[in-house]
Amino acid sequence: MNYADLIDGNITESELKAHLVEGENVAVTVRIPKNMRDMAKQAAELSGVSFTSLVKMSLIEHLAERDR
């Protein structure tokens, strides 16, 4: 199933988010400025989550948006 099928289909936001977190984890390398990474790590810590969790949550929220 591809992303367009999911957002064009008749599924709820909860179902879409559930689909996004299913499956096996894969390693991803992202090149960002060091100061951005450091600030994001600090923001994550202040929110009580890990940097990885912050990135995952941000991606889920972005991908689950329907009003674009």
C-alpha positions in Angstrom: 0.0 0.0 0.0 1.4 3.4 -0.9 1.0 6.8 0.8 -1.4 8.2 -1.8 -3.7 5.3 -1.4 -3.8 5.8 2.4 -4.5 9.6 2.3 -7.0 9.3 -0.6 -8.8 6.3 1.0 -11.6 6.3 3.5 -9.6 5.7 6.7 -9.5 7.6 9.9 -6.5 9.6 11.1 -6.1 7.0 13.9 -6.0 4.2 11.4 -3.4 6.1 9.3 -1.2 6.7 12.3 -1.5 3.1 13.3 -0.4 2.0 9.8 2.6 4.4 9.9 4.0 2.8 13.1 3.6 -0.8 11.9 6.4 -2.8 10.4 10.0 -3.3 11.1 12.5 -0.6 12.0 15.1 0.5 9.6 18.2 2.6 10.0 18.1 6.0 8.3 21.0 8.5 8.1 20.0 12.1 7.9 22.5 15.0 7.5 21.4 18.0 9.5 23.5 20.9 11.0 25.0 19.9 14.4 23.3 22.9 16.2 19.9 21.7 14.9 20.5 18.2 16.2 21.7 19.5 19.5 18.7 21.8 19.9 16.3 19.0 18.9 17.9 16.6 21.4 17.4 19.2 24.2 13.8 19.9 23.1 13.2 16.1 23.2 14.7 15.8 26.6 12.6 18.7 27.9 9.5 16.9 26.6 10.6 13.6 28.2 11.2 11.7 25.0 14.2 10.6 23.0 15.5 12.4 19.9 14.4 9.4 17.8 10.9 9.5 19.3 10.7 13.2 18.6 11.6 12.6 14.9 9.1 9.7 14.6 6.3 11.8 16.2 7.1 14.7 13.9 7.0 12.4 10.8 3.7 10.8 11.9 2.0 14.2 12.4 3.3 15.4 9.1 2.3 12.3 7.2 -1.2 12.2 8.8 -2.1 15.7 7.8 -4.9 15.7 5.3 -5.4 19.4 4.8 -2.6 20.4 2.4 
